[in-house]
């Protein structure tokens, strides 16, 4: 007779309150439920406030990606007011957001994801002793190095935006103040030092060499090419992860969404198709289609809200309705869907939609996994750093140019701010009526990835990614943890009283 066990997984090193339950039958996960347990209600807090209040309040949704929420809020107001920020405002906005991405990518990889490589469950792994030396919490050499270097990097946002986290330097049509030449020069020095460290310690090679890795075979050749490649954080991730079988679990739903990111200034040396550094789109496998914002909807059939059917966020509401133990509902996270489909968002989705050869090849060959997802995150700074340096250089050469368009007035109307956060697609949908916010809806990356089931009973992305995983120890299913952490869950952003389900 088959054995069937239900386990609640405790999750630390997660921003916010996450509960995951799994069903294990004969050593494999056969079902999963992911619950956000914290109601916050930011969307309802916004109603009745002045149009600019979102620039101050929504960055406080999260202390990790506050610049991203500020960017989404500002872009929504840009859309309502019909304003296009001047080039230098675009540069400052982009650089601040990209710096936030990069520090998050490194910290999450080293401090949150690879910390599990030092877990006692891997004491028989041939690289366990080295993993302990690198990733032991608050003691490993890589952990200490990552904290030190990312702390320096995040100073760039303080120099450009006045503070971090929770800065509010963006305004409708641009930015509130221009950084001084001295501050821009200091930013460039900080970014240059971070790039040198990232190439030496994380990649083990130059960004240009990494950019030449165009498929799975080239990745294997790169890993074998030099000891520096193998000894960097990327090389160790690959070596440890493959030996632990992380390249064979956590494939996910096989559909990817990216809103695109980082508008190009009208005059810039940075080249990219479509006017953005990262393209927008939807991919089924590696077949890419244009993104259509009208196909986004939120299902609340398994969340603790009044259910009026799947609604586009422009028409959505956040009406909590729960005792905490109500029928089939089990989460404060809604279930966003794109054209009715469960999707994955984040660095891997960005890479596939953007057509980056290595990740298109890996996903196209059926090698999407927890390991590939984490590889996309840890190597994303290699794409961003050259553009950051170029835009800082352009800020120096164009210092004194305009930084804002319009006069700051936001008329009645509707608009959406769609950006790529560190964890994936983030959207703010805003409606202004009679000079006040009449509607505010937010869909975060973790809402996409960590959603509960929808009305058709389809699991959310990381719920689905856990199905079929072999679990060596049901009392300590570290394998499930690797899969969920590869999505980089951030529950304070995703959920809208904490009480455990029976």
N, C-alpha and C positions, 0 to 999 in steps of 0.2 A: 504494500500500500504506500502511495506517495505521501511524504511528510509535507506539512504546510505550516509555516511559521509567519506570524505577523510581528514586525519589529518597528519600533519608533527609533529613529536615528537622531541622536543629539548632534547639533551642528554648532561648533564654535567657529571663530575666525570668519564669521559672516556678519556683514553690516545689517543689523535689524534682527527680527524674530522669525526664524524659519523652523518649521516642523516637517519632517519627512517620514512617512511610513512606507514600508515595503512588505510585500508578500514573497516569501521564499519557499519554493517547492523543489525538493530533491536537489538542493544546492544552487538553484538559479532564481533570480528575481523574476516573478511572473506578473506582478502588479505593483503600482506605486502611486502614492498620493502626496502632493506637496502643498503645504498650507502656510500662507502668511498670517501671522497671528495678531498683528497690530493694526488697529484702525487709527488713522491720523486725521483725515478729512481736510487736507489742504484745499481741495477744490471747492468745498463749501465755505471755507474761511475767506476765499477770494471774493465771493459774491457781495455786491454792494460797495466795494471799495473803488478807489480811483483807478483809472487805467494804468498809471505808473506803479501802483503798489506791487504788482507782480514782479517787478525788477528788484524789489527789496525782500519780498516774502518767499518767493519760490526758490531762490538760491539756498534757503535754509531747509529745504526738503532733505538735503543730504550734505554732509561735510566732506565727502569724497569727490563728488562731481558737481559741486555748486556752480562752477563756471559754465557747465553744460546747461543747467537749468536757467541760468541767467541768459545764455545765448538763445535758448529756445523762446524764453519770454520776450526778449528784445526782438527776435525775428518775427514773432507774432504781431507785435506792435508795428514793426516796419511794414508788414503786409497790410494791416488795417489802415495805416496812414499813407500808404503808397510811396514809401521812401526807399531810396537806394543809398546806402552808406557810401561816403567817399572812400577812395582807395586806402588811405592810411587808417581809417577806422576798420576797414576789412582786415588789414594786416594785423592790427593790434588784437582784434577779436580772435582771429585765427591763431595767432601765436599763443595767446593765453589759453585757449581751448586745447591746442595741441600739447602744450606743456602739461596740462592737467591729465590728458590721456597718457602721456609717456610715463609720468611718475606713477600713475595708477597701474599701468601695464607691468612695470618692473616690480613694484611692491606686491601686487597680487600674485605674480608668478613666484617670486622668491619667498615672501612671507606667508602667503596663504596656500598656494598650490604645492610648491616643492617642499614646504615644511613637512608634508605627509611622507616624503621619502625618508625622513628620519624616524618614522613611526616604528615601534617595536614589531609590528606585523611584518616588517621587511628585514628582520634581523638575519635571515638566511640569504638575502639578496647579496650578490657579490660586491655591489657598490654601496652597501649600507653604511659601512664605517666612514666612507668619504661623504656620504649624504649627511651623516651626523655632524661631521666637521664643517660642512657648508651651511646646513639649514636648521640646526637645532635652534629653537626659538630663543631669541635674545642673546645667543651665544655663538652661533655659527658664523664663519667668516663672511659668507655671502649675505647672510641676513644683516649683519652689522654694516657691511659695505652698501647694500641697497638702501638702508635707512639713511645713511650719511649722504649718499649721492643724490637721492631723490629729494631730501630736505633742501639741499642746495638748489636743485633745479626749480622747485616750487617758488623760490624767491622771485623768479621772473614774473609770476602773476602779481606778487606784491608790488614790484617795481612798475608794472604796466597798469595795474588796476587798483592800487592802494592797499589791498589786503587780500589774504586768502586764509581760510575759505570764506564764503558768503560775501564776496565783493559785489558791488553794484555799479560798476563804472560804465556799463553799456546803457544807452538811452535810445529812444526811437530815432532812427536815422544815423546812428553812429556811436560815438563814445563821449563821455563827459569831459575828459581833459586829455591833452596830449602829453605823453611821457617826454621828459627832458632828454637832450642828447646824451647827457651823462648816464641816465638810466638805461637808455637803449644800448649804449656801449657796454654797460655792466651786464645787461641781459645777454648780449652776444658773447661776452666772456664766459658767463655761466653755462650757456648752451654749448659753447665750444669745449669746455672742460667736461661736460656731461657726455658729449659725443665721443671724446677720446676715451673716457672710462667705459662707455657702452660698447665701443668697438673692441677694446682690449678685454674687458671682463665678461661681457654678455655674449657678443657674437664670436669673439676670438679671431676676428678678421675685419677688414674695412667694410663699410656699407656698400661700396661698389662691388666688392667680391661677393657679398651676400646677394646682391641684386642679380647676379649672374646665375644663381641657383634656380633653374627654370622648371624642373620636374623632379619626380621621385628618385630617378636614377642619379640626377645631378646632386640631389641632397645626400644620397649615400656616398657619392664620390667626394663631396665637400667634407663629410664627416671623417672620411679616411685620409684626407689629403694632408693634414697637419695636426700635430699634437695640440696646438693652440685652439683649433676648431673643436676638438674633442673635449678640451678642458674648460671651455667657456660654459656659461650657463645654458646656452642653447644646445651645445654638444652634450652636456650632462643630462639635460632634459630628455634628449633623444635616446641616449644610451641607457639610462635608468628606466625610462618609460617603456622602451621596447622590451627590455628584459622582464619588466613587470607585467607585460601584456596590455599596456594602456593604449596601444595602437590597434587593439582589436575590440574595444568596448566603447559605448557611448556615442554611437553614430548619429543619433538624433532623428528628426523628422525628414531630413533630406530636402527641405525647402528653406530658402534664405531670403532675408529682407534687409535692405539698406536704404536709408533716406538720402544718402549722399552727404558730403560734408566739405567744408572749407572752400567757400566761393573764391574764385580767383579775382584779384584786383583787375581793373580794366587795363592797367599798364603794369606788367610784371614779367620777370624772367622765368617764372615757374610755368611750365607747360603741362597741360592736362586737357583731355577732351571734355566737351560739354560744359566748360566754365567752372568746374569744380575739381579739386584734387582727388576726391573720392566720388565715384559715380553712384547714382541712385538706381535702384532696380529691384526686381524680384527674380529669384532663380529657383527653378525646380531641377534639382541636381545641378548641372552646369548649364542648363538652358535658360538664358536670361531674357526677361521681358521688361519693358519700361514700367516704372513705378506709377501707380494710379492712386492718389490719396483718397479717392472716393470709395476704394475697395476695403478700407480699414473699418472694422466694426468691433464692438465689445460685447461679449456674451457674459451674462452674470448668472446663468442657470445653476452653477455650482459655487457661487460666492454669496456672501451674506449681504445682499442688496435686493431691493424691490426689482422684480424682473418684468421689464416691458419688452422683452425680446432683444435681439442683437441690434445695437444702435451705432451709427457713425458717431464718433466723439463730438462732432459739432452739434449733434442733437442729444448727446448723452447726459446722464445725470449720475450723481453719486448719492444714493438714498439708502443708507444702512438700514437693514431690516433683519435682525437676528437676535437670538438669545445666546448664540454661540454653539448651540446643539440643534440645528434646524434642518431636518430632512436630509437631502443629498448635498447641501452646501457644506463646504469644509475649509474655505479660505476667505480672507479679506482681499485677496488679489482677484481682479476681474480676469476674463479670458479674452484678450484681443485675438482677432483672426484677420487674415488678409485674403480677400476673396473666398472666405469661408475656410481657409486652410490654416493648419498649425504650422508655424514657421519658427526658425531660429534666427536670432540676430546677434550681432557682436563682431569681433575682429575676423573670424572665419567667414561670416556672411559678407562682410565688407570686401574681403579678398576675392571671394568667388564672384560677387556682383561686379567688382571692379576689373575682373578678368586677369588677376595676377597669376602668371603661368604655373608657379609651383603649386598653389592651392587649388587651382582649376584641375591640374593633373591629378592631385591626390584625391580630391572629391570625385572627379570623373572616373577614377579607377576603383571607386568603392572603398576608399581608405579614410573616409571621414571618421573621426574618433575623438575621444577625449584628448589624446596626445596631439593630434593635428590641430584641434581647437586651441589648445594651450600654446602650441608653436606659433600660431597666427598672432596671438596676443603678445608673446614675448618678443617677436620680431617686428611688430608694427612700428616701433620707434625708428627702425631703419628706413621706413618710407617717409616718416614725418620730419626727421631731423634736417634733411637738406632743404626742405621748404621753409622750415622755421628760420634757418640761417639766412636764406635768401630774402625772406620778408623783413627780418631785422636789418639786413643791409639796405634794403629799399627804404625802410623808415629813416635810416641815417641820411640817405641821399635826398630824401624828399621832406626833410623836417620843416615844419611850418606850413605844410599843405593843409587843406580843410580836413576836419575830423568829424563833422556832423552835417547832415542835410535837414532842411526844414526848421521849424521853430519849436518843436517838442510837443505840439498839440496832437492829440490822438482823437479822431472823430469817432462817431458811432459806426459800428461795422463789425465784421467778422474776419478773423485771420488765424493762420496756423504757423507755428514755429517748429519746423521739422529739422532735427540735427542728428548727428551720430555722437552719442555719449561714449565713454570708455567701454561700456558694456553693450552698446548697440543703439538701436533706433529709439529716439526720444521725441515725443511730440507734445506741444502745448497748443490746445485749441481754445481761442479766446473770443468772446462776444461782448461788445460794448454797446450799451443802450442808455440813452439819457445821461451820458457822461459818466456812467458807472459800469463796472464789470457785472454783466448779467449772466455770464456763463463761463466756466473755466474747467476744462477737462485735460488730464495729463495721462499719457500712456508711456510708461517707462520700459527700458530694455528687460528688466526682470519680470515685468508683467507679461511681456511676450514669452520669455523663456521659462518662467516659473509659474505659468498660469495653471489653474485647475482644469478639470474637464469642461467641455462645452455642452450645448444641448444635445448634440449627437453622440455624446459620451467619449469624444476623442480626448486623449490625454494632452497635457501641455508638453512643451518641447523636452524639458529635462525629465519629466515623468516618463515620456516615451523612450528617452535615451537610456533609461535604466533597465528596460525590459530585456531579459535574456542574459544579463550579466551573471557569470559564475561567481558565487560567494564562497570563499574558503572557510570563513568563520561567521555564521549568522549573528553571533553575539558582537562581532566587530567587523561589519561589512565595509572595510576601507575602500573597496572597489567602487561602491556607490558614491562615496565621498569624492573620489577622483572625478567622477562624471559630473556631479553637480558643481563642484568647484571649477571645472573647466568652463562653465558658463559665467563664472564670477558673480554669484548672487549678491544682490544689494537690496535687502528687503525694506529698508526705510524709504526708499524711493517707490517701491512697487505697491505697498499696501495702503489702503485708504481708511484694559480688559484682556488680557491674555488668559486663556483658559484652555487646557489641554482637552483634546477629544478622548472620549472613552474608547 
